[in-house]
């Protein structure tokens, strides 16, 4: 049974976000159709939507490929994320329950354990889980959608950041501060902590060469 357009869209988007499709990689309709058991028209529709989201670019006479995001653009995107993530953290702090606060603290504990054991990939996954959970708790559906699209565009730079020696230890303290502020129900502190974390990401990105 063929996969519908929405499912193909999600599958290709997830592949880009997980790094299965890398920057500049050609996205051949026939190959994607076979891989996802989908019609060519569904794949074509998905690629057009991903182009609108900034994840894919159409190249004349060459079809579609994964769009490469420059370091300068990644920094701009992170600057936008800093504002929107701050909003979500503040809203999450306003709405958080004790059960949800305990859940966030549990993620923080696992993040600490991952850093202590040198589990960089595990820490990176927990990092994403924490940001996603705070977005969910915020109740800001529009902001969450914006952040998901922005994060997908800079996945290459995020992976590079995660693999930098010593970065997880720095990041951990920033995330624990976000967790503490959200869990204690302090919107102002939560927003400041989220902004401080993304500002640190920006400063680190600025040390890289494209």
URPE-V196081 format. One record per residue. N is the residue number from 1. RES is the residue in three letters. OMEGA is omega in degrees with one decimal (999 if undefined). D_FIRST is the distance of its C-alpha to the first C-alpha in whole Angstrom. Layout:
((N | RES | OMEGA | D_FIRST) (N | RES | OMEGA | D_FIRST))
This chain:
((1 | UNK | -177.3 | 0) (2 | UNK | 175.1 | 4) (3 | UNK | -178.5 | 7) (4 | UNK | -173.7 | 9) (5 | UNK | -177.2 | 13) (6 | UNK | -179.3 | 14) (7 | UNK | 177.0 | 12) (8 | UNK | 178.4 | 13) (9 | UNK | -179.7 | 16) (10 | UNK | -176.8 | 17) (11 | UNK | -179.9 | 16) (12 | UNK | 178.7 | 18) (13 | UNK | 179.5 | 21) (14 | UNK | 178.6 | 21) (15 | UNK | 177.8 | 21) (16 | UNK | -177.5 | 24) (17 | UNK | 179.4 | 26) (18 | UNK | 179.1 | 25) (19 | UNK | 176.9 | 27) (20 | UNK | 172.6 | 24) (21 | UNK | -173.2 | 24) (22 | UNK | -178.6 | 28) (23 | UNK | 178.6 | 30) (24 | UNK | -179.7 | 30) (25 | UNK | 177.4 | 27) (26 | UNK | 177.8 | 26) (27 | UNK | -174.5 | 22) (28 | UNK | -175.5 | 21) (29 | UNK | -177.7 | 18) (30 | UNK | -179.5 | 17) (31 | UNK | -179.8 | 17) (32 | UNK | 178.2 | 15) (33 | UNK | 179.5 | 12) (34 | UNK | -177.1 | 12) (35 | UNK | -175.0 | 13) (36 | UNK | 179.9 | 10) (37 | UNK | -175.5 | 7) (38 | UNK | 177.6 | 8) (39 | UNK | 178.1 | 10) (40 | UNK | -178.9 | 14) (41 | UNK | 177.7 | 15) (42 | UNK | 178.9 | 13) (43 | UNK | -179.3 | 15) (44 | UNK | 178.8 | 18) (45 | UNK | 179.4 | 18) (46 | UNK | -179.2 | 18) (47 | UNK | 177.2 | 20) (48 | UNK | 178.6 | 23) (49 | UNK | 179.2 | 22) (50 | UNK | 174.6 | 23) (51 | UNK | 177.7 | 26) (52 | UNK | 179.9 | 27) (53 | UNK | 179.0 | 27) (54 | UNK | -179.5 | 29) (55 | UNK | -176.2 | 27) (56 | UNK | 173.9 | 26) (57 | UNK | 177.7 | 29) (58 | UNK | -179.4 | 28) (59 | UNK | -175.9 | 31) (60 | UNK | 178.7 | 32) (61 | UNK | -179.5 | 31) (62 | UNK | 178.3 | 29) (63 | UNK | -175.3 | 26) (64 | UNK | 174.4 | 25) (65 | UNK | 178.0 | 26) (66 | UNK | -176.6 | 27) (67 | UNK | 176.1 | 30) (68 | UNK | 179.2 | 33) (69 | UNK | -178.8 | 35) (70 | UNK | 178.3 | 39) (71 | UNK | 179.9 | 41) (72 | UNK | 179.2 | 43) (73 | UNK | 178.3 | 40) (74 | UNK | 178.2 | 39) (75 | UNK | 177.3 | 42) (76 | UNK | 179.4 | 42) (77 | UNK | -179.6 | 38) (78 | UNK | 175.5 | 40) (79 | UNK | 176.3 | 43) (80 | UNK | 178.2 | 40) (81 | UNK | -178.0 | 39) (82 | UNK | -179.1 | 42) (83 | UNK | -174.7 | 43) (84 | UNK | 176.2 | 40) (85 | UNK | 176.9 | 39) (86 | UNK | 177.0 | 43) (87 | UNK | -177.7 | 42) (88 | UNK | 178.9 | 39) (89 | UNK | 179.3 | 41) (90 | UNK | -179.9 | 44) (91 | UNK | 178.2 | 42) (92 | UNK | 179.3 | 40) (93 | UNK | 178.9 | 44) (94 | UNK | -170.8 | 45) (95 | UNK | -169.8 | 42) (96 | UNK | 174.1 | 42) (97 | UNK | 179.8 | 43) (98 | UNK | 178.8 | 44) (99 | UNK | 179.6 | 41) (100 | UNK | 177.1 | 39) (101 | UNK | 177.5 | 42) (102 | UNK | 178.1 | 42) (103 | UNK | 179.3 | 39) (104 | UNK | 179.0 | 40) (105 | UNK | 176.4 | 43) (106 | UNK | 175.8 | 41) (107 | UNK | 178.7 | 38) (108 | UNK | 178.3 | 42) (109 | UNK | 179.6 | 43) (110 | UNK | 176.2 | 40) (111 | UNK | 178.7 | 40) (112 | UNK | 179.1 | 44) (113 | UNK | 179.9 | 43) (114 | UNK | 178.7 | 41) (115 | UNK | -178.8 | 44) (116 | UNK | -178.3 | 46) (117 | UNK | 179.7 | 44) (118 | UNK | -179.8 | 43) (119 | UNK | -174.5 | 39) (120 | UNK | -178.8 | 39) (121 | UNK | 177.3 | 35) (122 | UNK | 177.6 | 35) (123 | UNK | -179.8 | 37) (124 | UNK | 179.2 | 35) (125 | UNK | 177.4 | 32) (126 | UNK | 176.2 | 35) (127 | UNK | -179.8 | 36) (128 | UNK | 179.2 | 33) (129 | UNK | 179.9 | 32) (130 | UNK | -179.9 | 35) (131 | UNK | -179.7 | 35) (132 | UNK | -178.9 | 32) (133 | UNK | 178.1 | 33) (134 | UNK | 176.2 | 36) (135 | UNK | 178.7 | 34) (136 | UNK | -179.2 | 33) (137 | UNK | -178.2 | 36) (138 | UNK | -176.3 | 37) (139 | UNK | -177.3 | 35) (140 | UNK | -175.0 | 35) (141 | UNK | -179.5 | 32) (142 | UNK | 179.1 | 33) (143 | UNK | -179.8 | 34) (144 | UNK | 178.5 | 32) (145 | UNK | 178.4 | 29) (146 | UNK | -177.0 | 32) (147 | UNK | 178.0 | 32) (148 | UNK | 179.8 | 29) (149 | UNK | 179.5 | 29) (150 | UNK | -179.2 | 32) (151 | UNK | -179.5 | 32) (152 | UNK | -177.6 | 28) (153 | UNK | -174.8 | 31) (154 | UNK | -176.4 | 33) (155 | UNK | -179.8 | 31) (156 | UNK | -178.8 | 33) (157 | UNK | 178.1 | 37) (158 | UNK | 178.8 | 36) (159 | UNK | 178.8 | 35) (160 | UNK | 179.5 | 38) (161 | UNK | -177.6 | 40) (162 | UNK | -176.1 | 39) (163 | UNK | -179.9 | 40) (164 | UNK | -179.3 | 43) (165 | UNK | 177.8 | 46) (166 | UNK | -177.0 | 47) (167 | UNK | 179.7 | 45) (168 | UNK | -179.2 | 43) (169 | UNK | 177.4 | 47) (170 | UNK | -178.5 | 48) (171 | UNK | -176.7 | 44) (172 | UNK | -179.8 | 45) (173 | UNK | 179.5 | 48) (174 | UNK | -180.0 | 46) (175 | UNK | 178.5 | 43) (176 | UNK | 177.2 | 46) (177 | UNK | 176.6 | 48) (178 | UNK | -179.6 | 45) (179 | UNK | -179.2 | 44) (180 | UNK | -177.2 | 47) (181 | UNK | 179.3 | 48) (182 | UNK | -176.5 | 45) (183 | UNK | 179.8 | 45) (184 | UNK | 176.5 | 49) (185 | UNK | -179.3 | 48) (186 | UNK | -176.0 | 50) (187 | UNK | -177.1 | 48) (188 | UNK | 178.9 | 50) (189 | UNK | -179.5 | 50) (190 | UNK | 179.4 | 46) (191 | UNK | 179.7 | 46) (192 | UNK | -179.1 | 49) (193 | UNK | 179.0 | 47) (194 | UNK | 179.1 | 44) (195 | UNK | -179.3 | 46) (196 | UNK | 178.5 | 48) (197 | UNK | -178.6 | 45) (198 | UNK | 175.7 | 43) (199 | UNK | 176.6 | 47) (200 | UNK | 176.5 | 47) (201 | UNK | 179.9 | 44) (202 | UNK | -179.4 | 45) (203 | UNK | 179.1 | 48) (204 | UNK | 178.4 | 46) (205 | UNK | -177.9 | 44) (206 | UNK | 178.4 | 47) (207 | UNK | -177.1 | 49) (208 | UNK | 169.8 | 46) (209 | UNK | -176.5 | 46) (210 | UNK | 999 | 43))
